[in-house]
Amino acid sequence: MRAAVTLCAAAALAVPLGTASAALSAEPAASTQQTRDPVLVDCSWQPEVRPEAFLLACGDGNSRLVSLHWFRWDANAAVGRGSNAINDCDPYCAAGTFHSYPVTVRLDQPRVWEKDPGERHYTRMTLTYTDGRPDGAPRVVTYSLWA
């Protein structure tokens, strides 16, 4: 009888301890999720981290970032290098030629993403052309990214 009472008492204590330890182990995961680095939202509304390519002209695909290599990606900003491949649309876009221009890419101004409030996304992109640029384009171009 004494053994049965001891066994029941041990089982009763194990249930609350198991629940408490599960709750404690869940806390770091929740705080980790809140401190995840922001994402870059693509044309398909998919979150991306350190993408190798990124479409700038979602409607027609005539401007994209390619060969991206990121050397910073954190809670405040992301910085990388690559090329901006742009269609000259000469004589018209379907028959045009893509030309690549080296760029430095900076992402910043992270905000909570309305589509997924548990996720933050960069809301501004700045391209700096480092060696040549499209005709009429300034050396530095800044884009607001969708929310």
Backbone as CSV, one residue per row, in Angstrom:
resi,resn,N_x,N_y,N_z,CA_x,CA_y,CA_z,C_x,C_y,C_z
1,MET,0.816,-1.184,0.000,0.000,0.000,0.000,0.867,1.258,0.000
2,ARG,1.896,1.251,0.852,2.794,2.396,0.945,3.460,2.656,-0.413
3,ALA,3.851,1.600,-1.127,4.483,1.742,-2.440,3.511,2.347,-3.448
4,ALA,2.251,1.965,-3.400,1.253,2.503,-4.328,1.030,3.986,-4.088
5,VAL,0.955,4.405,-2.823,0.775,5.814,-2.487,1.983,6.620,-2.948
6,THR,3.178,6.106,-2.720,4.401,6.796,-3.136,4.442,6.937,-4.652
7,LEU,4.078,5.887,-5.370,4.082,5.909,-6.832,3.069,6.932,-7.360
8,CYS,1.869,6.979,-6.784,0.846,7.952,-7.194,1.293,9.383,-6.907
9,ALA,1.915,9.593,-5.756,2.402,10.931,-5.399,3.486,11.370,-6.378
10,ALA,4.381,10.465,-6.713,5.455,10.785,-7.661,4.872,11.120,-9.030
11,ALA,3.872,10.369,-9.462,3.237,10.633,-10.759,2.531,11.983,-10.742
12,ALA,1.848,12.306,-9.659,1.143,13.583,-9.556,2.107,14.759,-9.598
13,LEU,3.268,14.618,-8.986,4.265,15.687,-9.015,4.920,15.801,-10.387
14,ALA,5.063,14.696,-11.088,5.737,14.711,-12.388,4.941,15.489,-13.422
15,VAL,3.626,15.440,-13.387,2.801,16.133,-14.374,3.015,17.639,-14.317
16,PRO,2.889,18.292,-13.151,3.132,19.740,-13.126,4.571,20.099,-13.477
17,LEU,5.532,19.283,-13.044,6.924,19.592,-13.368,7.156,19.501,-14.857
18,GLY,6.549,18.489,-15.495,6.701,18.356,-16.945,6.126,19.560,-17.666
19,THR,4.979,20.038,-17.237,4.344,21.194,-17.852,5.181,22.452,-17.633
20,ALA,5.702,22.620,-16.433,6.521,23.800,-16.149,7.793,23.784,-16.978
21,SER,8.436,22.635,-17.099,9.673,22.603,-17.879,9.379,22.820,-19.349
22,ALA,8.223,22.334,-19.843,7.862,22.573,-21.237,7.620,24.064,-21.462
23,ALA,6.960,24.718,-20.506,6.708,26.156,-20.639,8.007,26.933,-20.619
24,LEU,8.938,26.541,-19.754,10.221,27.233,-19.705,10.998,27.042,-20.990
25,SER,10.975,25.845,-21.554,11.739,25.625,-22.777,11.091,26.330,-23.962
26,ALA,9.788,26.624,-23.903,9.122,27.328,-24.996,9.448,28.815,-24.981
27,GLU,9.764,29.377,-23.820,10.037,30.814,-23.740,11.195,31.268,-24.607
28,PRO,12.370,30.608,-24.596,13.437,31.091,-25.454,13.070,31.058,-26.929
29,ALA,12.289,30.060,-27.355,11.895,30.001,-28.758,11.039,31.207,-29.121
30,ALA,10.126,31.605,-28.241,9.275,32.759,-28.523,10.098,34.035,-28.595
31,SER,11.038,34.224,-27.672,11.848,35.440,-27.708,12.793,35.419,-28.895
32,THR,13.255,34.245,-29.313,14.108,34.148,-30.502,13.326,34.589,-31.725
33,GLN,12.047,34.176,-31.817,11.236,34.543,-32.956,11.047,36.056,-33.015
34,GLN,10.889,36.699,-31.887,10.676,38.139,-31.858,11.932,38.890,-32.265
35,THR,13.094,38.309,-32.144,14.331,39.010,-32.469,14.938,38.542,-33.781
36,ARG,14.179,37.781,-34.592,14.687,37.351,-35.891,15.014,38.563,-36.745
37,ASP,15.993,38.401,-37.610,16.341,39.485,-38.517,15.214,39.706,-39.519
38,PRO,15.061,40.931,-40.016,14.008,41.225,-40.997,14.224,40.450,-42.296
39,VAL,13.171,40.386,-43.079,13.208,39.711,-44.365,13.029,40.733,-45.480
40,LEU,13.300,40.297,-46.696,13.020,41.068,-47.894,11.831,40.387,-48.556
41,VAL,10.749,41.119,-48.797,9.539,40.542,-49.378,9.620,40.659,-50.898
42,ASP,9.458,39.502,-51.587,9.585,39.509,-53.046,8.244,39.783,-53.728
43,CYS,8.228,39.745,-55.058,7.026,40.055,-55.841,5.881,39.077,-55.579
44,SER,6.194,37.886,-55.124,5.163,36.885,-54.818,4.749,36.935,-53.355
45,TRP,5.138,37.974,-52.657,4.850,38.169,-51.233,5.460,37.063,-50.377
46,GLN,6.616,36.578,-50.786,7.336,35.566,-50.018,8.494,36.235,-49.285
47,PRO,8.715,35.887,-48.014,9.845,36.460,-47.280,11.145,35.789,-47.701
48,GLU,12.172,36.580,-47.916,13.476,36.051,-48.300,14.553,36.615,-47.373
49,VAL,15.564,35.787,-47.123,16.731,36.200,-46.352,17.949,35.935,-47.222
50,ARG,18.750,36.952,-47.426,19.959,36.862,-48.239,19.718,36.231,-49.617
51,PRO,18.750,36.754,-50.380,18.491,36.155,-51.694,19.659,36.373,-52.654
52,GLU,19.834,35.442,-53.565,20.875,35.574,-54.592,20.403,36.452,-55.738
53,ALA,19.075,36.589,-55.890,18.490,37.422,-56.944,17.210,38.043,-56.392
54,PHE,16.831,39.178,-56.972,15.618,39.866,-56.520,15.057,40.666,-57.681
55,LEU,13.778,40.461,-57.976,13.110,41.153,-59.066,12.671,42.539,-58.606
56,LEU,13.133,43.572,-59.298,12.733,44.945,-58.969,11.485,45.355,-59.733
57,ALA,11.386,44.954,-60.997,10.239,45.303,-61.843,9.281,44.113,-61.863
58,CYS,8.400,44.065,-60.874,7.503,42.906,-60.737,6.569,42.747,-61.930
59,GLY,6.136,43.826,-62.515,5.174,43.751,-63.610,5.718,43.141,-64.881
60,ASP,6.925,43.531,-65.279,7.449,43.061,-66.565,8.811,42.369,-66.475
61,GLY,9.434,42.369,-65.317,10.711,41.674,-65.149,11.886,42.338,-65.843
62,ASN,11.766,43.604,-66.200,12.816,44.270,-66.959,13.921,44.885,-66.110
63,SER,13.851,44.710,-64.789,14.934,45.146,-63.916,15.003,44.164,-62.749
64,ARG,16.200,43.604,-62.538,16.376,42.652,-61.442,17.781,42.760,-60.884
65,LEU,17.902,42.356,-59.640,19.218,42.260,-59.010,19.658,40.810,-59.119
66,VAL,20.901,40.595,-59.530,21.432,39.244,-59.710,22.810,39.134,-59.068
67,SER,23.240,37.905,-58.841,24.569,37.616,-58.268,24.785,38.369,-56.956
68,LEU,23.753,38.391,-56.117,23.852,39.112,-54.850,24.681,38.325,-53.839
69,HIS,25.572,39.031,-53.159,26.386,38.488,-52.073,26.251,39.461,-50.900
70,TRP,25.711,38.971,-49.799,25.427,39.815,-48.640,26.541,39.707,-47.617
71,PHE,27.031,40.829,-47.130,28.042,40.796,-46.073,27.516,41.374,-44.771
72,ARG,26.260,41.849,-44.776,25.601,42.266,-43.538,24.121,41.968,-43.694
73,TRP,23.527,41.388,-42.655,22.074,41.165,-42.625,21.705,41.072,-41.163
74,ASP,21.184,42.157,-40.604,20.866,42.143,-39.176,19.567,42.907,-38.915
75,ALA,19.277,43.166,-37.665,18.005,43.761,-37.257,17.795,45.171,-37.804
76,ASN,18.873,45.861,-38.168,18.759,47.251,-38.617,18.909,47.445,-40.114
77,ALA,19.773,46.655,-40.737,20.058,46.858,-42.160,20.695,45.612,-42.760
78,ALA,20.669,45.581,-44.079,21.373,44.543,-44.845,22.160,45.262,-45.929
79,VAL,23.369,44.782,-46.202,24.211,45.391,-47.224,24.854,44.273,-48.034
80,GLY,24.821,44.435,-49.349,25.412,43.438,-50.224,25.838,44.056,-51.537
81,ARG,26.406,43.206,-52.382,26.840,43.627,-53.723,26.270,42.671,-54.749
82,GLY,26.119,43.177,-55.951,25.632,42.358,-57.049,25.557,43.206,-58.295
83,SER,24.659,42.820,-59.196,24.462,43.567,-60.433,22.985,43.845,-60.626
84,ASN,22.698,45.002,-61.215,21.341,45.347,-61.610,21.246,45.081,-63.108
85,ALA,20.529,44.039,-63.491,20.328,43.695,-64.895,19.074,44.403,-65.375
86,ILE,19.258,45.289,-66.354,18.164,46.132,-66.833,18.005,45.964,-68.340
87,ASN,16.758,45.778,-68.767,16.434,45.669,-70.188,16.391,47.068,-70.792
88,ASP,17.109,47.261,-71.907,17.102,48.577,-72.545,15.838,48.825,-73.376
89,CYS,15.021,47.777,-73.568,13.750,47.886,-74.289,13.911,48.544,-75.661
90,ASP,15.019,48.290,-76.325,15.298,48.872,-77.637,15.293,47.766,-78.690
91,PRO,14.461,47.775,-79.648,13.486,48.809,-80.020,12.205,48.748,-79.178
92,TYR,11.947,47.612,-78.533,10.839,47.480,-77.576,11.258,46.398,-76.593
93,CYS,10.588,46.305,-75.466,11.078,45.457,-74.365,11.235,43.983,-74.733
94,ALA,10.311,43.435,-75.503,10.406,42.010,-75.850,11.640,41.720,-76.714
95,ALA,12.118,42.719,-77.439,13.294,42.538,-78.295,14.526,43.222,-77.707
96,GLY,14.412,43.722,-76.493,15.506,44.469,-75.874,16.636,43.578,-75.394
97,THR,17.682,44.225,-74.907,18.875,43.544,-74.398,19.087,43.930,-72.948
98,PHE,19.423,42.935,-72.135,19.731,43.210,-70.732,21.182,43.646,-70.601
99,HIS,21.396,44.699,-69.810,22.734,45.200,-69.501,22.891,45.148,-67.986
100,SER,24.061,44.736,-67.526,24.308,44.610,-66.080,25.204,45.727,-65.587
101,TYR,24.820,46.283,-64.447,25.569,47.360,-63.817,25.871,46.964,-62.375
102,PRO,27.147,46.976,-61.974,27.474,46.625,-60.579,26.841,47.614,-59.604
103,VAL,26.299,47.063,-58.511,25.653,47.903,-57.503,25.993,47.416,-56.099
104,THR,25.912,48.361,-55.179,25.874,48.038,-53.759,24.412,48.206,-53.363
105,VAL,23.882,47.244,-52.622,22.482,47.247,-52.202,22.431,47.439,-50.695
106,ARG,21.591,48.366,-50.259,21.362,48.566,-48.822,19.866,48.464,-48.562
107,LEU,19.494,47.626,-47.612,18.116,47.499,-47.154,18.052,48.054,-45.745
108,ASP,17.013,48.824,-45.441,16.888,49.340,-44.084,15.445,49.698,-43.781
109,GLN,15.232,50.425,-42.716,13.935,50.822,-42.190,13.011,49.619,-41.994
110,PRO,13.444,48.631,-41.185,12.575,47.472,-40.951,11.319,47.851,-40.175
111,ARG,10.219,47.237,-40.564,8.921,47.439,-39.915,8.228,46.086,-39.785
112,VAL,7.208,46.035,-38.931,6.398,44.828,-38.815,5.657,44.642,-40.137
113,TRP,5.644,43.414,-40.628,4.988,43.087,-41.896,3.507,42.858,-41.634
114,GLU,2.651,43.645,-42.278,1.209,43.546,-42.045,0.671,42.156,-42.371
115,LYS,1.204,41.504,-43.402,0.736,40.169,-43.793,1.058,39.129,-42.720
116,ASP,2.185,39.310,-42.037,2.617,38.374,-40.998,3.197,39.194,-39.852
117,PRO,2.360,39.601,-38.892,2.816,40.477,-37.813,3.962,39.901,-36.971
118,GLY,4.220,38.601,-37.069,5.348,38.013,-36.351,6.664,38.205,-37.092
119,GLU,6.605,38.814,-38.256,7.780,38.983,-39.121,8.024,40.472,-39.340
120,ARG,9.294,40.857,-39.391,9.650,42.237,-39.757,10.272,42.186,-41.144
121,HIS,10.088,43.256,-41.909,10.660,43.296,-43.260,11.279,44.673,-43.511
122,TYR,12.281,44.670,-44.382,12.902,45.932,-44.771,11.927,46.690,-45.670
123,THR,11.839,48.007,-45.487,10.890,48.807,-46.259,11.556,49.803,-47.210
124,ARG,12.885,49.836,-47.202,13.583,50.737,-48.127,14.804,50.038,-48.699
125,MET,15.031,50.239,-49.994,16.203,49.708,-50.682,16.924,50.854,-51.379
126,THR,18.228,50.915,-51.189,19.038,51.921,-51.868,20.086,51.203,-52.719
127,LEU,20.100,51.534,-54.006,21.105,50.999,-54.926,22.109,52.098,-55.226
128,THR,23.389,51.752,-55.133,24.449,52.676,-55.520,25.207,52.022,-56.660
129,TYR,25.167,52.650,-57.838,25.887,52.127,-59.002,27.363,52.413,-58.812
130,THR,28.187,51.376,-58.890,29.615,51.521,-58.584,30.505,51.609,-59.815
131,ASP,29.997,51.206,-60.991,30.810,51.249,-62.212,29.864,51.312,-63.402
132,GLY,29.516,52.512,-63.821,28.549,52.697,-64.894,27.135,52.627,-64.340
133,ARG,26.185,53.107,-65.143,24.773,53.066,-64.746,23.923,53.272,-65.992
134,PRO,22.647,52.931,-65.886,21.765,53.124,-67.049,21.702,54.595,-67.453
135,ASP,21.507,54.823,-68.742,21.393,56.204,-69.236,20.339,56.971,-68.458
136,GLY,20.699,58.146,-67.986,19.778,59.020,-67.282,19.539,58.665,-65.824
137,ALA,20.099,57.560,-65.359,19.879,57.160,-63.965,20.871,57.868,-63.051
138,PRO,20.421,58.286,-61.865,21.368,58.862,-60.909,22.274,57.762,-60.345
139,ARG,23.379,58.154,-59.743,24.309,57.184,-59.161,23.683,56.428,-57.994
140,VAL,22.799,57.090,-57.238,22.124,56.475,-56.089,20.621,56.537,-56.325
141,VAL,19.958,55.386,-56.208,18.519,55.284,-56.391,17.921,54.636,-55.145
142,THR,16.851,55.226,-54.615,16.188,54.688,-53.429,14.751,54.310,-53.770
143,TYR,14.384,53.102,-53.340,13.033,52.579,-53.559,12.347,52.348,-52.222
144,SER,11.063,52.680,-52.148,10.244,52.260,-51.014,9.735,50.859,-51.344
145,LEU,9.847,49.948,-50.397,9.376,48.583,-50.604,8.006,48.427,-49.984
146,TRP,7.170,47.590,-50.556,5.794,47.400,-50.100,5.714,46.889,-48.681
147,ALA,4.546,47.132,-48.081,4.346,46.764,-46.686,3.662,45.441,-46.524
